[in-house]
Amino acid sequence: FTKYLGRSGGGNQCFPGHGVYGLFRLHLRTGTLTTLVPTENWFPGDEIKFSPTREYYAIDVDGVTITNLETGEITKIDTSGGMTMLWSPDGQYLAFSTAECGEFFAQMSAVYLWEASTNQTRILFTAEGSLLTPKSWQNNTTLKVEGEGFVDPEWIYTIYEYDIAKDALSMPWPTPE
């Protein structure tokens, strides 16, 4: 939420104040307010994703930062070109993509995986000329990723499946032409 008060435009509508966003935790019993992400580190366009178990949250400000809400432990992943983040249903994996973009299209894209039990990050796969986006988890170990690339004169979409348990990429499923 913003730290700034909104203003009334008349009637029963409120309009948000100007300013940047932050992430705060309000303890409902004590009224204690804790700043998790200061407002000066957050700007529109950044993404925050809470794990389904609510144990972690991840933000994509200056790379990817994963914070354990129970212990306060912070994991910083130094990467640039962050695009999309997606937690596994059990909250044990965070998949995220990065991209290097040219003037009009993606030059290179990659999908990474952070594992909570080991606090390690690894690259799953890369694609040249395609923008990769983690889309869904079929279960806790099978990640579906969409690839979007331009092959003149049209866009080509590909669905990839990555099996985390087998550490293997299934053959991509191209969309019908």
N, C-alpha and C positions, 0 to 999 in steps of 0.2 A: 504494500500500500504506500501511498505517498505520505510524506510528513506534512504536507501542506493542506490546509482546509480548503474545501470547495466553496463555491458561492452560490447563492440562490439566483436563478434566472426568473423568478416569479413562479407562482403556482406551487406545485409540489415537486418540482424538479431541482436537482442539484447538479452543478457542473464541476468537474475536477479542477483543482487548482493547478497552476503551472509548477513545474519542477521535475526532478528525476525520481525514479523509483528505488526502493531498497527492499530488503527482506528483514522482517522483525518477528520475534517470538514474544507473545504476551502470555504470561503465566496467569491463568484465570483466578486462581486462589489468592495469590499475593499481589497481583497487579504489576509485577516486575516486567519491564520491557527490556529485551535483549536484542541488540543489533546483530544480525547474522551476516548481511551484506550491506555495507554502508551505501548511502545514496550516491556518493561520489563515484562508486565503482559500477554503477548500473545505468544503462540507458536503453531506451526503447529499441527493440530488435534483438536484444539478448534473450536467451531462453533459460528457463528454470524448469527442472523436472524433478518431482518427488518420486522416490521408489514406492512401489505398491505397499510395502510394509511400513512406510513412513520412517524408516531407519536412516535413510540417506536423502540428500538432495544434491543435484548437480546443476552447475551454471556454466555457461560458455562465455565468460568474460576473460579475455586474455588466456585462451586455451580452454581446458575443461577443468573445473574444480569440483571435487566430490567431497561432501562433508557428512560425517556420521553425526546425526543429531543426538545420539545417546552418549557418545564418548567425546565428541568435539574434534576427533581426528580429521585432518584435512589432507586430501590427496590432490596434488596439482599435476596435471598432465600438460606438458608443454607442447602445444600444437597450434597451428594457425589454419585459418580457413574453415573453422567449425561451421557445420551446417545443421544437422539434426541429431537429437539424442532420443534414445528409447530404452526404457528399463524392461527387463524380463519380468514375467508375471510374479516370480518369487522374490524379485528385488536383488538377486545375486549377481546379475550382469547388467552392465550399461553398454549398449551399442551406440556408437556415434560415428558420424561421417565427416570428412573434411574434403575440401575441393580447392584446386588451383584453377582459377578462371582466366580465360583470355578476354579479348575485347567483347566477344559475343557469346562464347560457349565455354563449357568446362573443358579444360585441358587434361586434367587428371583428377581422380577422386579415389578415396580410400574409406574403408569401413574398419573401425577399431572396436575392441572389446575390452572393457575393464571388468575384472572379476573380484567380487567382494572378499571371498575367502582367502585369496592370495595377495590382494591389493596390487595386482599386476595388470599391465595393459599390453595388449598385443594387436598387431594388425591382422585382420582376417583376409582381406584381399583388396586389390586395386583395379581400376579400370581407366584406360586412356580414352579421352574423348567422350566420357559419359559422366553424368552426375549421379552418384549413388546416394540413396536415402533409405535408412532402416524404416520399414513400414509396419511389421507386426511380428509377434512371436507365436509360432504354432503351438509351442509348449515351452517349457523352461530351457530347452536346449536347441530349438530350431528357429533360426532367425530368417525372416523373409526381407529381402532388400530389393528396392526398385532401382533400375538403371535407366537414365534418360539421356539420349544422345541424339545429335542432329547429323543425319547422313543426307546430303542434298538430294532431293528437295523436301525431305520429310523427317519428322521426329520418330525415333525408334525407341520403344520401351521394352525392357527386359526385366523379368523377375528372377532373382537368385534365391536359393535356399542354402543356408549355411548350418551344418550340424555341428554344434559346439562339442558334444560328447565325442564325436568321431573326428573332430578337427578337419572337416572336409566340406568343400563347396560342391553342391550338386550342379549338374548341368543347368545352364540358364534356360529359362522358358521364354523364347522370344514371342512377342505379340504378333498375331496374324497380320499380314500385310494386306 
